[in-house]
Amino acid sequence: NTRMIAVMAGIFSILNTIQFFIFELNQITHIGFSEDKYSIYLDTDSKVSSWAVVYRHDISTGLSIITIIVSCFFLFCLDKNMFIGLIIYTLWIITYELFSFTMVVLIHGAIKDQFKDLGYLYLLLQISRMILHFTPLPFIVRHSYMLCKDPRTVTLAGRRKCSSISTMDSWPPLYRKTN
């Protein structure tokens, strides 16, 4: 059922975003105490890489908050059978994951050689999150197409059969009970 997969994807997106947000806020950038701090990042001449390293927490916070809001709107639209929320969610998840992947690649390039394994871990986690986010997208697109095409067939009320009481009017007068 595409609707159930879409609901699970929305709940997963909220919980996974919170989990990765906590993980990203707790990432280490320096090792040691205040007087002997040792940075895990290279001093690069690239403005893009240094910008990604410096503003990583702010970017992560902004992207996570927007993703949680979009995911909540997605679940609301699923409940109300509005296809616009499904389209917005699909486009945002693609944008969010590609932007996050770009950030991880930029940050991976700025990590010192002694800590390259940490960069590989970040890449592995990002790729696994992308796979988990992208897997239900075809089902969400299919469900939004079904909502756009005919919203009544997706709802529970649209699938109900006529009751025997409503068909009683079509019975011949001989079998009807008259008052």
C-alpha positions as CSV (number, residue, x, y, z in Angstrom):
1,N,0.0,0.0,0.0
2,T,1.6,3.3,-1.1
3,R,-0.1,5.3,1.6
4,M,1.3,3.2,4.4
5,I,4.8,3.4,2.9
6,A,4.4,7.1,2.6
7,V,3.4,7.4,6.2
8,M,6.3,5.3,7.3
9,A,8.7,7.4,5.2
10,G,7.4,10.6,6.8
11,I,7.8,9.2,10.3
12,F,11.2,7.8,9.4
13,S,12.3,11.2,8.0
14,I,11.4,13.0,11.2
15,L,13.1,10.5,13.4
16,N,16.2,10.1,11.2
17,T,16.6,13.8,10.8
18,I,16.6,14.3,14.6
19,Q,19.1,11.4,15.0
20,F,21.5,12.8,12.4
21,F,21.1,16.4,13.7
22,I,22.2,15.2,17.2
23,F,25.0,13.3,15.6
24,E,26.2,16.2,13.5
25,L,26.1,18.6,16.5
26,N,28.3,16.3,18.5
27,Q,30.9,15.8,15.8
28,I,34.4,16.6,17.0
29,T,36.4,19.3,15.3
30,H,39.3,19.5,17.8
31,I,41.1,17.0,19.9
32,G,42.7,17.9,23.3
33,F,42.1,20.5,25.9
34,S,41.8,24.3,25.4
35,E,45.5,25.0,25.5
36,D,46.6,22.0,23.5
37,K,43.7,21.8,20.9
38,Y,44.5,20.0,17.7
39,S,42.2,20.5,14.7
40,I,41.2,17.5,12.6
41,Y,40.8,19.7,9.6
42,L,43.4,21.0,7.2
43,D,44.0,24.7,6.7
44,T,42.8,25.0,3.1
45,D,43.0,27.7,0.6
46,S,39.7,26.7,-0.8
47,K,37.0,29.1,0.3
48,V,34.2,26.6,-0.3
49,S,35.7,23.9,1.9
50,S,36.6,26.3,4.7
51,W,33.1,27.8,4.5
52,A,31.6,24.3,4.8
53,V,33.7,23.5,7.8
54,V,33.1,26.8,9.6
55,Y,29.3,27.0,9.0
56,R,28.7,23.2,9.3
57,H,26.6,23.5,12.5
58,D,24.5,26.4,11.2
59,I,23.9,24.6,7.9
60,S,23.0,21.4,9.6
61,T,20.6,23.2,12.0
62,G,18.8,25.0,9.2
63,L,18.5,21.9,7.0
64,S,17.3,19.8,9.8
65,I,14.6,22.2,11.0
66,I,13.4,22.6,7.4
67,T,13.3,18.9,6.9
68,I,11.3,18.3,10.1
69,I,8.8,21.0,9.1
70,V,8.5,19.6,5.6
71,S,8.1,16.1,6.9
72,C,5.3,17.2,9.3
73,F,3.6,19.0,6.5
74,F,4.0,15.8,4.4
75,L,2.2,13.7,7.1
76,F,-0.5,16.4,7.4
77,C,-1.1,16.3,3.6
78,L,-1.2,12.5,3.7
79,D,-3.9,12.7,6.3
80,K,-5.9,15.3,4.3
81,N,-5.2,13.7,0.9
82,M,-3.5,16.8,-0.5
83,F,-1.0,15.9,-3.2
84,I,1.0,19.2,-3.0
85,G,2.6,18.1,0.3
86,L,3.8,14.9,-1.3
87,I,5.4,16.8,-4.2
88,I,7.0,19.3,-1.8
89,Y,8.4,16.5,0.4
90,T,9.8,14.6,-2.6
91,L,11.6,17.7,-4.0
92,W,12.9,18.7,-0.6
93,I,14.3,15.3,0.3
94,I,16.1,15.2,-3.0
95,T,17.5,18.7,-2.5
96,Y,18.3,18.0,1.2
97,E,20.2,14.8,0.5
98,L,22.2,16.2,-2.4
99,F,23.1,19.3,-0.4
100,S,24.1,17.2,2.6
101,F,26.2,14.9,0.4
102,T,27.9,17.9,-1.1
103,M,28.7,19.1,2.4
104,V,30.1,15.8,3.5
105,V,32.3,15.6,0.4
106,L,33.6,19.1,1.0
107,I,34.3,18.4,4.7
108,H,35.9,15.0,3.8
109,G,38.3,16.8,1.6
110,A,39.3,19.1,4.4
111,I,40.1,16.4,7.0
112,K,43.7,15.7,7.8
113,D,45.2,12.4,6.7
114,Q,45.4,11.0,10.3
115,F,41.6,11.3,10.5
116,K,40.6,10.1,7.0
117,D,38.8,7.1,8.5
118,L,36.5,9.5,10.3
119,G,35.7,11.0,6.9
120,Y,34.9,7.6,5.4
121,L,32.5,7.0,8.3
122,Y,30.8,10.3,7.5
123,L,30.5,9.3,3.9
124,L,29.2,5.9,4.7
125,L,26.5,7.3,7.0
126,Q,25.5,9.9,4.5
127,I,25.2,7.3,1.7
128,S,23.1,5.0,3.9
129,R,20.8,7.9,4.8
130,M,20.4,8.8,1.2
131,I,19.5,5.2,0.3
132,L,17.0,5.1,3.1
133,H,15.4,8.4,2.1
134,F,15.4,7.7,-1.6
135,T,13.9,4.2,-1.4
136,P,10.3,5.2,-0.7
137,L,10.3,8.1,-3.1
138,P,8.8,6.1,-6.0
139,F,6.0,5.0,-3.8
140,I,5.4,8.6,-2.7
141,V,5.3,9.8,-6.3
142,R,2.9,7.0,-7.2
143,H,0.6,7.9,-4.3
144,S,0.7,11.6,-5.2
145,Y,-0.2,10.7,-8.8
146,M,-3.1,8.6,-7.5
147,L,-4.2,11.6,-5.4
148,C,-3.9,14.0,-8.3
149,K,-5.7,11.7,-10.7
150,D,-8.7,10.8,-8.5
151,P,-8.5,11.7,-4.8
152,R,-11.8,9.7,-4.0
153,T,-10.3,6.4,-4.9
154,V,-7.4,6.8,-2.4
155,T,-9.6,7.7,0.6
156,L,-11.4,5.1,2.6
157,A,-14.8,6.7,1.9
158,G,-14.2,6.3,-1.8
159,R,-13.7,2.6,-1.5
160,R,-17.0,1.9,0.4
161,K,-19.6,-0.2,-1.3
162,C,-23.3,0.8,-1.2
163,S,-25.2,-0.6,1.7
164,S,-28.2,-2.8,1.2
165,I,-30.4,-0.1,2.7
166,S,-29.6,2.3,-0.1
167,T,-30.3,-0.3,-2.7
168,M,-33.7,-1.0,-1.2
169,D,-35.2,1.9,-3.2
170,S,-34.5,-0.1,-6.4
171,W,-36.6,-3.1,-5.2
172,P,-39.9,-3.6,-6.8
173,P,-42.9,-2.2,-4.8
174,L,-44.1,-5.7,-4.0
175,Y,-41.3,-6.4,-1.6
176,R,-41.1,-2.9,0.0
177,K,-42.5,-2.4,3.4
178,T,-44.9,0.6,3.3
179,N,-45.9,2.6,6.3
